[in-house]
Amino acid sequence: MKSWLIALLALCLPALAQAQARIVSIGGDVTEILYALGAQQDVVARDSTSLRPQAVLSLPDVGYMRQLNPEGILALKPTLVIASELSKPSLALQQVEAAGVKVVTITGTATLDAIHQKIDAIAAATGRESQAAALKATLSTQLNALNTSPLPVKVLFIMNHSGMKALAAGSGTGADGAIRAAGLVNAMGNAPRYQAMTQEGMVASAPQLLVMGRAGIDALGGEANVWKLPGLALTPAGQGKKLLVVDEMSLLSFGLDTPATLVKLRQAAEALTP
């Protein structure tokens, strides 16, 4: 009888351990993948960049990924923190780890291969490898729909969040990675990071297609004001009013929705070619 009970407990313990996990998710891409893997019942909090799926908005918000408070995280009694490496360097996460909470860092590389790496790492951290296999199969189907062959169309991504000036995405940004992943040319690829827009720089970059998030357009007061940004009216994109509105997170995060957004980007660029 005792041996039967021991065997039964051995079978149940892994499931019990998983059910008792308390995960704090840092990064919108991380949170989406956790939910897609079926780990939502273990997620007890998220950061302010985690906005999807809709259900995640009911969870406690521990703040912006680069301005975390260790006390706020530890108060939730997490057993695991899964964080995008874009949140680092983070003294807060170091303090959380020093308090005995396991912290798993997920790649923040802006490449299509990174999406598979994120799924694998999060699945390994949560014991959901079988679910990961199905999710990656779906992702591969989406990626197969993306034409990545080089196409010499110059694309400019402009970020414009409320309270900040419009910035053009240069090299080393998520936007740069997205544009290149679609086989296109970043019009500001010769400049590093995000740059304040100037008329001279804009004219010299000569973008053929402008890409912005809906929130950025709204922050400017509407599409009509987009074309009033410095120098933009003097570019091919400005003269032809060539604007693609995208979900900013889907474009920049290299998460589950990125492949479909890149397909739209590629199709918009292809429409400009003879």
N, C-alpha and C positions, 0 to 999 in steps of 0.2 A: 504493500500500500504506500509506504513511504517513497519507494523508488518511482511509483506512478505519479505521486504529487510533485516530486522533484522534476520529473520530465515535463509535467504540465507547466510548472513555473518557468522552466527554461524556455518553453515555447512562448509564453506570455510576456516575459520580461522585455524583449526587444520592442514589442508593441506598446507596452506601458511606458518605456523610456521615451519613445517617440511622442506619445500622447502628452507627456509631462514637459516636453520642451517648451521653452519660452523664448521666442526669437524677436530681436529688435532688428529691423531691416533698414539699412542706410543706402539709399540710391533707388531712383525710380525703376531702373532696369532690374535691379536685384529683387525688388518687391514684385514686379510683374512676373518674373520667373518663379518666385516662390509660390505665388498663387497658381500659375499654370501647372506647376508640379503637384498641386494639391496639398500644399503645406500651410494653407491659410489659417487652419485651426490652431497652429502653433505660433503665429505671428501676433505679438502683443503690442507692438508699437512700430512706427515708421518715421522717416524724416520728412521734411517739407517738400522734397522733390518727388516723393512717392504719391502720385495722384490717381493711379489706375491700378487695378479696376476700381470702380466706384465704391465698392464695399470697404476699401482700405481707408477711406476718408473718415470712417467712424472710429478708427484707432487713435490712441494718443500720438501726438506729434512731438518728437524730441528736438525739432528745430532743423535749421539748414545744415547740410552735411559737413560744411566746413566751419560751423560755429556751434558745435555740440557741447552739451553740458553733462559731465560725467555723473553728477548727482541725479540729474533727471533720468538718465538711462538706468542707473543702478536702483533707483526707487521702484522701477518696474520689475525688479527681481528676475532679470533675464538669465537664461542658461547659455545663450548663444547670441552673438552679434554678428551679422553678416553685412559687410560694408564694402561699397565700391572703393577702389583705390583712389578715386578722385576726391574722396573725403580726407585724404592724407597729404601732408603730415598732420596728424591729429593728436594733440596731447590728451584730449578727452578720451579717445579710444585707448591710448596707452594706459591711462588711469583705470579705465574699465577692465582692461586685461590684467592689470596689476591687482585688481580686487578679486581675481579668480574667475572671471567670466571669459569663456573662449571667444576670441575674435577671429573671424575668417575674412580675409581680404579677397575681393573679386576683381579681376582685371578691369581696367578702364580704357584699354587700348581701343582706338577708333578704327577697327577693321572688322570685316565680316566674319573672319575666323574667330574673333573674340566672342561672338555670340554663342558659338558652340562651347567655347571654353568656360563661359559664365554658367551655362546650363550644367556642364559636367561638375564644376566646382560646387555649385549650390546643391546639386543632387547628392554629391558625396558628403557634404556637410549635414544633410538632412536625411540621408538614407533612402533616397528616392531615385535610385539609378534606373529602375525599370520604367518609371514614368518619364525619365529623361530621354530614354531611347525613342519613345513615341513622339515626344516634343521635338527632338532633333530631326526626326523623319519629316515632320510637318514643315519645319524650318527649311530643310533642304529642298523641298518641293517649291517653296516660295522663292528661294535663292535661284533655283533653276529658271525662274521666269525673268530674272534680271540679266539684261545684256550688259556685260562689262567691257566689251571691246572698246578701244580708244575712240573717242568722238571729240573733235576739236571745237567744242562749244564752251565758251567762257561763262562760268556761273559765279554769281556773287551772292553770298548769304549775309544778310544784315540782321543783327540782333538789336532789339530795342525794347528793353524792359522799362516799366514805369520808373521814373526817377533817375534815369541814366540817358546819356547821349547815344544816338545810333552808332553802332560799331560794326565795322566790316570784318569778316572772318578771314584771317590769314592762315599760314601754315601752322601745324601743331594743334589745331582746334578740331572738335568733333565735326564741325561743318566741312572742314577741309577733308577729313577722312571720308565723309559721306559723299562729297562731290567726286573724289577720286575713285571711290568704290563703285560709282556708277559709270566710270570710264570717262568722266568729263574733266574739264580744266577749271581750277579755282582761279578766278580772275585776280584775287589778291594773294595768290600762292607765294609770291616773292617776298611778302612781308610776314613777320612772325606774329602769332597770336591774334588777338582782336585789336583793331586799330580805329582810332577816331577818324571819321570821314572828312576828307578835304576835297575841294573841287579839283585840284591838280592831280591828286592821287586817283580819284574816281575816273577822270577822263583818261588818264594813262592806262588804267586797268581795263577799260573798254568792255565791261560785261555785256553779254548778249541776253542773259536770262537772270532775273533777280528772284531770289528766294527769301521768303520771310514767314514767320509764324503769325497766326491770326492775332494773338495778343500784342505782338509788336506793332502791327498795323493799327490796331485799335488805340494803342498808346500814343500813336502819332496823330490820331484824330480821323483816321480813314485813309483809304487808298490814294485819294487825290493828294494828300500831303506827302505820301511816299516819294512822289516824283519831284518834290521840292527839296529833297535832301541835297547837300552840296554836290554839284557836278553831275548828278544822276541824269538829268534831262539831256545832257550832252553825250550820253553813251548810247550804243545800239539798243540796249534794254530799255532805256528811258524813252528814246525816240519811237520805239515800237510798242511801248507799254507792255513789255513782256514780264509778267509777274506770276510766280507760282506760289500759292499760299499752302503751307504745310503745317502739320502738327509738329511743333518744335521739338518736343521730347522724342517723338518717333524718329526724327531725322538725326538728332544729336547723340542719343543715348546708346545706340547700337544694342538695342534690345529686341524684343520679339516683334515689334511693329516696324522696325527699321527696313526690312527687305521690301515690304509693300510700298513704303514711302519712297524708297530709292527707285522702284519701278516707275512711280509717277514722275519722279525727277527726270529719269532717263527718257521717258516718253515725251515730256515737255521739251527737252533738249532736242530730241529727234525731230520734233515738229518744226524746228527752226532751220533744219537742213534741207537742201533740195532733194 
